Amino acid sequence: MEKFIAIPKVPLITRTLAVSIVGLSAYFANIARIAFEVWLLYNGILPWSLAHYPTGLILGVFAVAFLVIVADYFIPEIGDLALSVSDGFRRR
């Protein structure tokens, strides 16, 4: 359990809290996205072909950005880890 998320210097309770909040946020963001798409369909604003894929993709990109910001707020070291991983890929 000590290696839960590859940031061993961050206390376990902080890592658990961050993962829990991000997970719950992702769940509720997805429910909000689905409700928004149903509302767009019900009100005749967009057809299914536009409401499902393009709108879902755009909302998904914003949701992921929000979740990364939330994770970085609780575990600032996660940004350092992401940058070090991306540097490793660039060096190859």
ZATITOR-853903 format. One record per atom (N, C-alpha, C): residue number from 0; residue in three letters; atom name; x, y, z. Coordinates in pm, 1 decimal. Atoms other than C-alpha are relative to their C-alpha. Example, Ala and Ser with C-alpha at 12.3 -4.5 7.8 and 13.67 -1.06 7.14 Angstrom:
% residues 2
sero resi=0	resn=ALA	name=N	c1=89.0	c2=-119.0	c3=0.0;
sero resi=0	resn=ALA	name=CA	c1=1230.0	c2=-450.0	c3=780.0;
sero resi=0	resn=ALA	name=C	c1=90.0	c2=120.0	c3=0.0;
sero resi=1	resn=SER	name=N	c1=-82.0	c2=-119.0	c3=-6.0;
sero resi=1	resn=SER	name=CA	c1=1367.0	c2=-106.0	c3=714.0;
sero resi=1	resn=SER	name=C	c1=-77.0	c2=109.0	c3=73.0;
END
This chain:
% residues 92
sero resi=0	resn=MET	name=N	c1=83.2	c2=-119.5	c3=0.0;
sero resi=0	resn=MET	name=CA	c1=0.0	c2=0.0	c3=0.0;
sero resi=0	resn=MET	name=C	c1=86.5	c2=124.3	c3=0.0;
sero resi=1	resn=GLU	name=N	c1=-90.2	c2=-114.1	c3=-8.7;
sero resi=1	resn=GLU	name=CA	c1=301.0	c2=224.1	c3=44.3;
sero resi=1	resn=GLU	name=C	c1=24.8	c2=63.7	c3=-136.6;
sero resi=2	resn=LYS	name=N	c1=-30.0	c2=-49.4	c3=134.4;
sero resi=2	resn=LYS	name=CA	c1=348.4	c2=259.7	c3=-334.9;
sero resi=2	resn=LYS	name=C	c1=-125.9	c2=44.3	c3=-74.1;
sero resi=3	resn=PHE	name=N	c1=124.5	c2=-47.2	c3=59.7;
sero resi=3	resn=PHE	name=CA	c1=-11.3	c2=376.8	c3=-395.8;
sero resi=3	resn=PHE	name=C	c1=26.4	c2=132.9	c3=-67.7;
sero resi=4	resn=ILE	name=N	c1=-43.1	c2=-111.6	c3=85.2;
sero resi=4	resn=ILE	name=CA	c1=50.8	c2=625.6	c3=-677.0;
sero resi=4	resn=ILE	name=C	c1=149.9	c2=17.9	c3=22.0;
sero resi=5	resn=ALA	name=N	c1=-146.4	c2=2.2	c3=-4.7;
sero resi=5	resn=ALA	name=CA	c1=418.1	c2=655.8	c3=-756.4;
sero resi=5	resn=ALA	name=C	c1=60.2	c2=129.2	c3=53.1;
sero resi=6	resn=ILE	name=N	c1=-53.6	c2=-119.5	c3=-66.0;
sero resi=6	resn=ILE	name=CA	c1=484.5	c2=949.6	c3=-524.7;
sero resi=6	resn=ILE	name=C	c1=15.5	c2=-34.1	c3=148.1;
sero resi=7	resn=PRO	name=N	c1=-10.5	c2=52.8	c3=-135.9;
sero resi=7	resn=PRO	name=CA	c1=614.9	c2=788.5	c3=-205.2;
sero resi=7	resn=PRO	name=C	c1=20.0	c2=106.5	c3=109.1;
sero resi=8	resn=LYS	name=N	c1=-24.0	c2=-101.8	c3=-103.3;
sero resi=8	resn=LYS	name=CA	c1=700.2	c2=1118.0	c3=-28.8;
sero resi=8	resn=LYS	name=C	c1=-127.9	c2=69.1	c3=45.3;
sero resi=9	resn=VAL	name=N	c1=128.7	c2=-59.2	c3=-37.2;
sero resi=9	resn=VAL	name=CA	c1=334.6	c2=1225.7	c3=-19.0;
sero resi=9	resn=VAL	name=C	c1=-71.4	c2=-96.7	c3=93.4;
sero resi=10	resn=PRO	name=N	c1=68.7	c2=89.4	c3=-94.6;
sero resi=10	resn=PRO	name=CA	c1=141.0	c2=1089.9	c3=280.4;
sero resi=10	resn=PRO	name=C	c1=-114.1	c2=-77.7	c3=-66.0;
sero resi=11	resn=LEU	name=N	c1=102.4	c2=87.7	c3=56.1;
sero resi=11	resn=LEU	name=CA	c1=-96.5	c2=803.3	c3=205.1;
sero resi=11	resn=LEU	name=C	c1=-138.3	c2=63.7	c3=6.9;
sero resi=12	resn=ILE	name=N	c1=133.1	c2=-61.6	c3=-14.9;
sero resi=12	resn=ILE	name=CA	c1=-399.1	c2=996.3	c3=334.7;
sero resi=12	resn=ILE	name=C	c1=-21.0	c2=107.5	c3=-106.4;
sero resi=13	resn=THR	name=N	c1=11.2	c2=-103.4	c3=103.0;
sero resi=13	resn=THR	name=CA	c1=-327.4	c2=1283.1	c3=92.4;
sero resi=13	resn=THR	name=C	c1=-21.1	c2=-63.4	c3=-137.0;
sero resi=14	resn=ARG	name=N	c1=16.1	c2=69.3	c3=129.1;
sero resi=14	resn=ARG	name=CA	c1=-291.2	c2=1045.0	c3=-202.1;
sero resi=14	resn=ARG	name=C	c1=-139.1	c2=-60.9	c3=-11.9;
sero resi=15	resn=THR	name=N	c1=132.7	c2=61.7	c3=0.7;
sero resi=15	resn=THR	name=CA	c1=-609.4	c2=860.9	c3=-106.6;
sero resi=15	resn=THR	name=C	c1=-108.0	c2=105.5	c3=-17.5;
sero resi=16	resn=LEU	name=N	c1=96.8	c2=-108.6	c3=11.1;
sero resi=16	resn=LEU	name=CA	c1=-801.3	c2=1186.7	c3=-65.5;
sero resi=16	resn=LEU	name=C	c1=-2.9	c2=55.1	c3=-142.4;
sero resi=17	resn=ALA	name=N	c1=-6.5	c2=-54.6	c3=135.3;
sero resi=17	resn=ALA	name=CA	c1=-681.5	c2=1319.0	c3=-401.8;
sero resi=17	resn=ALA	name=C	c1=-62.5	c2=-95.0	c3=-101.1;
sero resi=18	resn=VAL	name=N	c1=56.2	c2=97.8	c3=94.1;
sero resi=18	resn=VAL	name=CA	c1=-767.3	c2=998.8	c3=-588.3;
sero resi=18	resn=VAL	name=C	c1=-151.6	c2=-10.2	c3=19.4;
sero resi=19	resn=SER	name=N	c1=144.2	c2=7.3	c3=-27.2;
sero resi=19	resn=SER	name=CA	c1=-1109.1	c2=985.6	c3=-418.9;
sero resi=19	resn=SER	name=C	c1=-73.3	c2=120.6	c3=-56.8;
sero resi=20	resn=ILE	name=N	c1=64.6	c2=-121.6	c3=49.3;
sero resi=20	resn=ILE	name=CA	c1=-1193.1	c2=1345.8	c3=-502.4;
sero resi=20	resn=ILE	name=C	c1=0.1	c2=3.2	c3=-151.8;
sero resi=21	resn=VAL	name=N	c1=-6.4	c2=1.7	c3=146.0;
sero resi=21	resn=VAL	name=CA	c1=-1075.8	c2=1311.0	c3=-861.1;
sero resi=21	resn=VAL	name=C	c1=-96.2	c2=-104.4	c3=-56.1;
sero resi=22	resn=GLY	name=N	c1=91.7	c2=104.2	c3=46.3;
sero resi=22	resn=GLY	name=CA	c1=-1269.7	c2=985.4	c3=-902.1;
sero resi=22	resn=GLY	name=C	c1=-145.9	c2=42.0	c3=10.6;
sero resi=23	resn=LEU	name=N	c1=137.8	c2=-47.0	c3=-16.8;
sero resi=23	resn=LEU	name=CA	c1=-1591.2	c2=1130.1	c3=-760.5;
sero resi=23	resn=LEU	name=C	c1=-30.3	c2=116.5	c3=-93.4;
sero resi=24	resn=SER	name=N	c1=19.2	c2=-112.0	c3=91.9;
sero resi=24	resn=SER	name=CA	c1=-1545.2	c2=1447.2	c3=-964.7;
sero resi=24	resn=SER	name=C	c1=-21.2	c2=-49.8	c3=-142.7;
sero resi=25	resn=ALA	name=N	c1=15.7	c2=56.2	c3=134.7;
sero resi=25	resn=ALA	name=CA	c1=-1504.9	c2=1241.7	c3=-1282.3;
sero resi=25	resn=ALA	name=C	c1=-138.7	c2=-63.2	c3=-15.4;
sero resi=26	resn=TYR	name=N	c1=131.4	c2=63.6	c3=3.9;
sero resi=26	resn=TYR	name=CA	c1=-1820.1	c2=1046.2	c3=-1199.1;
sero resi=26	resn=TYR	name=C	c1=-110.5	c2=104.5	c3=-15.8;
sero resi=27	resn=PHE	name=N	c1=104.6	c2=-101.4	c3=5.7;
sero resi=27	resn=PHE	name=CA	c1=-2032.9	c2=1355.6	c3=-1136.1;
sero resi=27	resn=PHE	name=C	c1=12.1	c2=88.7	c3=-123.3;
sero resi=28	resn=ALA	name=N	c1=-16.9	c2=-76.0	c3=124.3;
sero resi=28	resn=ALA	name=CA	c1=-1882.0	c2=1542.1	c3=-1432.0;
sero resi=28	resn=ALA	name=C	c1=-60.5	c2=-76.9	c3=-116.9;
sero resi=29	resn=ASN	name=N	c1=58.4	c2=81.4	c3=106.4;
sero resi=29	resn=ASN	name=CA	c1=-1986.6	c2=1253.2	c3=-1655.3;
sero resi=29	resn=ASN	name=C	c1=-152.4	c2=2.1	c3=6.7;
sero resi=30	resn=ILE	name=N	c1=145.9	c2=-8.9	c3=-14.9;
sero resi=30	resn=ILE	name=CA	c1=-2339.5	c2=1259.0	c3=-1514.9;
sero resi=30	resn=ILE	name=C	c1=-49.0	c2=136.3	c3=-49.0;
sero resi=31	resn=ALA	name=N	c1=38.0	c2=-134.1	c3=46.3;
sero resi=31	resn=ALA	name=CA	c1=-2354.5	c2=1636.4	c3=-1576.2;
sero resi=31	resn=ALA	name=C	c1=8.4	c2=9.0	c3=-152.4;
sero resi=32	resn=ARG	name=N	c1=-15.1	c2=-1.4	c3=146.0;
sero resi=32	resn=ARG	name=CA	c1=-2228.7	c2=1585.6	c3=-1932.9;
sero resi=32	resn=ARG	name=C	c1=-117.3	c2=-71.8	c3=-66.2;
sero resi=33	resn=ILE	name=N	c1=112.1	c2=74.6	c3=56.3;
sero resi=33	resn=ILE	name=CA	c1=-2494.5	c2=1323.3	c3=-2002.6;
sero resi=33	resn=ILE	name=C	c1=-129.9	c2=79.0	c3=13.9;
sero resi=34	resn=ALA	name=N	c1=121.3	c2=-80.3	c3=-21.0;
sero resi=34	resn=ALA	name=CA	c1=-2767.3	c2=1544.7	c3=-1852.6;
sero resi=34	resn=ALA	name=C	c1=-3.2	c2=117.6	c3=-97.7;
sero resi=35	resn=PHE	name=N	c1=-7.2	c2=-112.4	c3=94.2;
sero resi=35	resn=PHE	name=CA	c1=-2649.6	c2=1837.6	c3=-2067.9;
sero resi=35	resn=PHE	name=C	c1=-32.1	c2=-46.5	c3=-141.4;
sero resi=36	resn=GLU	name=N	c1=28.2	c2=52.9	c3=133.1;
sero resi=36	resn=GLU	name=CA	c1=-2655.6	c2=1623.0	c3=-2381.7;
sero resi=36	resn=GLU	name=C	c1=-147.6	c2=-35.7	c3=-15.6;
sero resi=37	resn=VAL	name=N	c1=142.8	c2=33.1	c3=5.4;
sero resi=37	resn=VAL	name=CA	c1=-3006.1	c2=1495.1	c3=-2301.7;
sero resi=37	resn=VAL	name=C	c1=-82.5	c2=128.3	c3=-9.4;
sero resi=38	resn=TRP	name=N	c1=70.5	c2=-127.9	c3=5.8;
sero resi=38	resn=TRP	name=CA	c1=-3119.5	c2=1853.8	c3=-2242.9;
sero resi=38	resn=TRP	name=C	c1=8.6	c2=59.4	c3=-140.5;
sero resi=39	resn=LEU	name=N	c1=-16.2	c2=-50.0	c3=136.3;
sero resi=39	resn=LEU	name=CA	c1=-2974.3	c2=1959.1	c3=-2580.9;
sero resi=39	resn=LEU	name=C	c1=-89.3	c2=-76.0	c3=-97.6;
sero resi=40	resn=LEU	name=N	c1=84.9	c2=81.9	c3=86.9;
sero resi=40	resn=LEU	name=CA	c1=-3156.9	c2=1670.7	c3=-2748.7;
sero resi=40	resn=LEU	name=C	c1=-148.9	c2=28.1	c3=22.6;
sero resi=41	resn=TYR	name=N	c1=140.5	c2=-18.5	c3=-35.4;
sero resi=41	resn=TYR	name=CA	c1=-3486.3	c2=1720.5	c3=-2565.5;
sero resi=41	resn=TYR	name=C	c1=-53.2	c2=133.8	c3=-50.1;
sero resi=42	resn=ASN	name=N	c1=41.6	c2=-133.6	c3=43.6;
sero resi=42	resn=ASN	name=CA	c1=-3499.2	c2=2090.7	c3=-2650.8;
sero resi=42	resn=ASN	name=C	c1=20.9	c2=24.1	c3=-148.9;
sero resi=43	resn=GLY	name=N	c1=-15.7	c2=-11.6	c3=144.6;
sero resi=43	resn=GLY	name=CA	c1=-3415.0	c2=2025.7	c3=-3015.5;
sero resi=43	resn=GLY	name=C	c1=112.4	c2=92.2	c3=-43.4;
sero resi=44	resn=ILE	name=N	c1=-110.8	c2=-90.1	c3=32.9;
sero resi=44	resn=ILE	name=CA	c1=-3097.9	c2=2233.9	c3=-3003.0;
sero resi=44	resn=ILE	name=C	c1=99.6	c2=-69.1	c3=-91.3;
sero resi=45	resn=LEU	name=N	c1=-93.7	c2=76.7	c3=81.5;
sero resi=45	resn=LEU	name=CA	c1=-2874.7	c2=1961.4	c3=-3146.9;
sero resi=45	resn=LEU	name=C	c1=-57.7	c2=-137.9	c3=-29.1;
sero resi=46	resn=PRO	name=N	c1=37.1	c2=140.1	c3=25.1;
sero resi=46	resn=PRO	name=CA	c1=-2938.7	c2=1628.3	c3=-3318.0;
sero resi=46	resn=PRO	name=C	c1=96.1	c2=-92.5	c3=73.7;
sero resi=47	resn=TRP	name=N	c1=-81.8	c2=96.5	c3=-72.5;
sero resi=47	resn=TRP	name=CA	c1=-2796.0	c2=1311.5	c3=-3161.5;
sero resi=47	resn=TRP	name=C	c1=142.5	c2=-5.7	c3=-53.4;
sero resi=48	resn=SER	name=N	c1=-133.8	c2=12.6	c3=59.3;
sero resi=48	resn=SER	name=CA	c1=-2504.3	c2=1299.3	c3=-3405.9;
sero resi=48	resn=SER	name=C	c1=93.7	c2=111.8	c3=45.6;
sero resi=49	resn=LEU	name=N	c1=-84.6	c2=-110.5	c3=-48.8;
sero resi=49	resn=LEU	name=CA	c1=-2379.6	c2=1639.4	c3=-3283.8;
sero resi=49	resn=LEU	name=C	c1=6.7	c2=5.6	c3=152.1;
sero resi=50	resn=ALA	name=N	c1=2.1	c2=-8.9	c3=-147.0;
sero resi=50	resn=ALA	name=CA	c1=-2481.3	c2=1613.9	c3=-2919.0;
sero resi=50	resn=ALA	name=C	c1=90.4	c2=-104.0	c3=63.2;
sero resi=51	resn=HIS	name=N	c1=-75.0	c2=106.9	c3=-65.9;
sero resi=51	resn=HIS	name=CA	c1=-2308.7	c2=1285.6	c3=-2850.2;
sero resi=51	resn=HIS	name=C	c1=150.8	c2=12.8	c3=-19.6;
sero resi=52	resn=TYR	name=N	c1=-145.3	c2=5.6	c3=18.8;
sero resi=52	resn=TYR	name=CA	c1=-1966.9	c2=1290.2	c3=-3011.4;
sero resi=52	resn=TYR	name=C	c1=69.6	c2=135.8	c3=16.4;
sero resi=53	resn=PRO	name=N	c1=-77.7	c2=-124.6	c3=-13.2;
sero resi=53	resn=PRO	name=CA	c1=-1847.0	c2=1651.4	c3=-3063.4;
sero resi=53	resn=PRO	name=C	c1=-18.6	c2=68.2	c3=134.8;
sero resi=54	resn=THR	name=N	c1=24.9	c2=-66.5	c3=-128.5;
sero resi=54	resn=THR	name=CA	c1=-2015.1	c2=1793.4	c3=-2754.0;
sero resi=54	resn=THR	name=C	c1=62.7	c2=-78.1	c3=114.5;
sero resi=55	resn=GLY	name=N	c1=-60.8	c2=83.7	c3=-103.8;
sero resi=55	resn=GLY	name=CA	c1=-1904.4	c2=1499.6	c3=-2538.9;
sero resi=55	resn=GLY	name=C	c1=151.4	c2=11.8	c3=0.6;
sero resi=56	resn=LEU	name=N	c1=-145.2	c2=-13.8	c3=9.9;
sero resi=56	resn=LEU	name=CA	c1=-1548.6	c2=1532.4	c3=-2666.8;
sero resi=56	resn=LEU	name=C	c1=46.8	c2=133.0	c3=58.5;
sero resi=57	resn=ILE	name=N	c1=-38.0	c2=-133.0	c3=-50.4;
sero resi=57	resn=ILE	name=CA	c1=-1530.9	c2=1905.4	c3=-2594.7;
sero resi=57	resn=ILE	name=C	c1=-15.8	c2=6.0	c3=151.9;
sero resi=58	resn=LEU	name=N	c1=21.2	c2=-0.4	c3=-145.3;
sero resi=58	resn=LEU	name=CA	c1=-1681.4	c2=1865.6	c3=-2247.5;
sero resi=58	resn=LEU	name=C	c1=99.2	c2=-92.8	c3=69.4;
sero resi=59	resn=GLY	name=N	c1=-98.3	c2=92.3	c3=-56.8;
sero resi=59	resn=GLY	name=CA	c1=-1448.1	c2=1570.0	c3=-2184.6;
sero resi=59	resn=GLY	name=C	c1=137.3	c2=62.0	c3=13.3;
sero resi=60	resn=VAL	name=N	c1=-130.9	c2=-67.0	c3=-5.7;
sero resi=60	resn=VAL	name=CA	c1=-1140.0	c2=1776.4	c3=-2265.6;
sero resi=60	resn=VAL	name=C	c1=3.5	c2=98.6	c3=116.2;
sero resi=61	resn=PHE	name=N	c1=4.4	c2=-94.2	c3=-112.3;
sero resi=61	resn=PHE	name=CA	c1=-1247.3	c2=2046.4	c3=-2021.2;
sero resi=61	resn=PHE	name=C	c1=-4.3	c2=-72.5	c3=134.3;
sero resi=62	resn=ALA	name=N	c1=7.4	c2=76.2	c3=-124.5;
sero resi=62	resn=ALA	name=CA	c1=-1330.7	c2=1786.0	c3=-1756.3;
sero resi=62	resn=ALA	name=C	c1=135.3	c2=-57.4	c3=38.2;
sero resi=63	resn=VAL	name=N	c1=-133.4	c2=54.4	c3=-29.3;
sero resi=63	resn=VAL	name=CA	c1=-988.5	c2=1621.9	c3=-1785.7;
sero resi=63	resn=VAL	name=C	c1=93.6	c2=110.7	c3=47.4;
sero resi=64	resn=ALA	name=N	c1=-83.6	c2=-112.7	c3=-43.2;
sero resi=64	resn=ALA	name=CA	c1=-817.9	c2=1961.4	c3=-1758.9;
sero resi=64	resn=ALA	name=C	c1=-33.2	c2=38.6	c3=144.2;
sero resi=65	resn=PHE	name=N	c1=41.7	c2=-31.5	c3=-136.6;
sero resi=65	resn=PHE	name=CA	c1=-1021.1	c2=2034.8	c3=-1445.0;
sero resi=65	resn=PHE	name=C	c1=51.4	c2=-104.6	c3=98.8;
sero resi=66	resn=LEU	name=N	c1=-44.2	c2=106.2	c3=-89.5;
sero resi=66	resn=LEU	name=CA	c1=-934.7	c2=1697.6	c3=-1293.7;
sero resi=66	resn=LEU	name=C	c1=150.9	c2=3.4	c3=20.7;
sero resi=67	resn=VAL	name=N	c1=-145.1	c2=-13.8	c3=-15.8;
sero resi=67	resn=VAL	name=CA	c1=-563.6	c2=1750.9	c3=-1359.0;
sero resi=67	resn=VAL	name=C	c1=31.9	c2=114.5	c3=95.2;
sero resi=68	resn=ILE	name=N	c1=-21.4	c2=-114.1	c3=-90.6;
sero resi=68	resn=ILE	name=CA	c1=-583.7	c2=2088.4	c3=-1183.5;
sero resi=68	resn=ILE	name=C	c1=-32.7	c2=-39.6	c3=143.5;
sero resi=69	resn=VAL	name=N	c1=37.3	c2=44.7	c3=-135.3;
sero resi=69	resn=VAL	name=CA	c1=-763.0	c2=1930.6	c3=-885.4;
sero resi=69	resn=VAL	name=C	c1=106.8	c2=-92.9	c3=57.3;
sero resi=70	resn=ALA	name=N	c1=-104.1	c2=92.8	c3=-46.6;
sero resi=70	resn=ALA	name=CA	c1=-506.2	c2=1651.0	c3=-861.8;
sero resi=70	resn=ALA	name=C	c1=127.6	c2=75.7	c3=33.6;
sero resi=71	resn=ASP	name=N	c1=-121.0	c2=-77.7	c3=-24.8;
sero resi=71	resn=ASP	name=CA	c1=-222.2	c2=1902.7	c3=-885.3;
sero resi=71	resn=ASP	name=C	c1=-14.4	c2=86.8	c3=125.1;
sero resi=72	resn=TYR	name=N	c1=23.4	c2=-79.3	c3=-120.9;
sero resi=72	resn=TYR	name=CA	c1=-381.8	c2=2110.3	c3=-608.2;
sero resi=72	resn=TYR	name=C	c1=28.7	c2=-82.8	c3=125.6;
sero resi=73	resn=PHE	name=N	c1=-18.5	c2=85.1	c3=-117.3;
sero resi=73	resn=PHE	name=CA	c1=-385.3	c2=1819.4	c3=-363.7;
sero resi=73	resn=PHE	name=C	c1=139.1	c2=-61.5	c3=6.7;
sero resi=74	resn=ILE	name=N	c1=-133.2	c2=61.7	c3=5.1;
sero resi=74	resn=ILE	name=CA	c1=-57.0	c2=1663.8	c3=-477.3;
sero resi=74	resn=ILE	name=C	c1=84.0	c2=78.1	c3=-100.4;
sero resi=75	resn=PRO	name=N	c1=-81.4	c2=-80.0	c3=92.6;
sero resi=75	resn=PRO	name=CA	c1=172.3	c2=1930.9	c3=-627.2;
sero resi=75	resn=PRO	name=C	c1=111.0	c2=-82.3	c3=-66.6;
sero resi=76	resn=GLU	name=N	c1=-106.8	c2=83.4	c3=55.6;
sero resi=76	resn=GLU	name=CA	c1=434.4	c2=1661.0	c3=-683.2;
sero resi=76	resn=GLU	name=C	c1=-45.0	c2=-75.7	c3=-124.9;
sero resi=77	resn=ILE	name=N	c1=49.1	c2=73.5	c3=116.0;
sero resi=77	resn=ILE	name=CA	c1=209.8	c2=1502.0	c3=-945.0;
sero resi=77	resn=ILE	name=C	c1=37.0	c2=72.2	c3=-129.7;
sero resi=78	resn=GLY	name=N	c1=-44.0	c2=-75.9	c3=117.2;
sero resi=78	resn=GLY	name=CA	c1=295.4	c2=1782.5	c3=-1187.0;
sero resi=78	resn=GLY	name=C	c1=146.7	c2=-25.1	c3=-29.8;
sero resi=79	resn=ASP	name=N	c1=-142.0	c2=29.8	c3=17.6;
sero resi=79	resn=ASP	name=CA	c1=666.5	c2=1722.1	c3=-1129.1;
sero resi=79	resn=ASP	name=C	c1=18.9	c2=-139.5	c3=-59.0;
sero resi=80	resn=LEU	name=N	c1=-7.4	c2=136.2	c3=51.9;
sero resi=80	resn=LEU	name=CA	c1=613.2	c2=1350.5	c3=-1192.9;
sero resi=80	resn=LEU	name=C	c1=-38.1	c2=-3.5	c3=-147.7;
sero resi=81	resn=ALA	name=N	c1=44.0	c2=-2.5	c3=140.4;
sero resi=81	resn=ALA	name=CA	c1=424.5	c2=1419.4	c3=-1517.0;
sero resi=81	resn=ALA	name=C	c1=106.6	c2=62.8	c3=-89.4;
sero resi=82	resn=LEU	name=N	c1=-104.4	c2=-64.3	c3=80.4;
sero resi=82	resn=LEU	name=CA	c1=696.6	c2=1653.9	c3=-1640.2;
sero resi=82	resn=LEU	name=C	c1=122.7	c2=-89.3	c3=-13.9;
sero resi=83	resn=SER	name=N	c1=-116.4	c2=87.3	c3=9.3;
sero resi=83	resn=SER	name=CA	c1=971.0	c2=1405.9	c3=-1556.8;
sero resi=83	resn=SER	name=C	c1=-27.2	c2=-116.8	c3=-94.9;
sero resi=84	resn=VAL	name=N	c1=35.2	c2=107.8	c3=92.6;
sero resi=84	resn=VAL	name=CA	c1=786.5	c2=1131.6	c3=-1746.8;
sero resi=84	resn=VAL	name=C	c1=3.8	c2=51.1	c3=-143.7;
sero resi=85	resn=SER	name=N	c1=-1.2	c2=-54.0	c3=136.6;
sero resi=85	resn=SER	name=CA	c1=735.4	c2=1357.0	c3=-2048.9;
sero resi=85	resn=SER	name=C	c1=141.6	c2=32.1	c3=-45.4;
sero resi=86	resn=ASP	name=N	c1=-140.3	c2=-23.0	c3=35.5;
sero resi=86	resn=ASP	name=CA	c1=1105.3	c2=1454.7	c3=-2039.0;
sero resi=86	resn=ASP	name=C	c1=68.0	c2=-129.9	c3=-40.7;
sero resi=87	resn=GLY	name=N	c1=-55.4	c2=130.3	c3=33.7;
sero resi=87	resn=GLY	name=CA	c1=1194.4	c2=1085.5	c3=-2045.2;
sero resi=87	resn=GLY	name=C	c1=-39.2	c2=-44.4	c3=-140.1;
sero resi=88	resn=PHE	name=N	c1=44.2	c2=36.5	c3=135.7;
sero resi=88	resn=PHE	name=CA	c1=986.8	c2=1035.9	c3=-2359.8;
sero resi=88	resn=PHE	name=C	c1=70.0	c2=86.5	c3=-104.1;
sero resi=89	resn=ARG	name=N	c1=-66.6	c2=-89.3	c3=96.2;
sero resi=89	resn=ARG	name=CA	c1=1145.1	c2=1337.8	c3=-2528.1;
sero resi=89	resn=ARG	name=C	c1=145.2	c2=-38.5	c3=-21.9;
sero resi=90	resn=ARG	name=N	c1=-141.4	c2=36.8	c3=10.9;
sero resi=90	resn=ARG	name=CA	c1=1497.8	c2=1210.1	c3=-2461.0;
sero resi=90	resn=ARG	name=C	c1=19.9	c2=-122.7	c3=-87.6;
sero resi=91	resn=ARG	name=N	c1=-11.7	c2=122.4	c3=79.0;
sero resi=91	resn=ARG	name=CA	c1=1427.6	c2=882.4	c3=-2641.2;
sero resi=91	resn=ARG	name=C	c1=-0.2	c2=36.5	c3=-142.2;
END
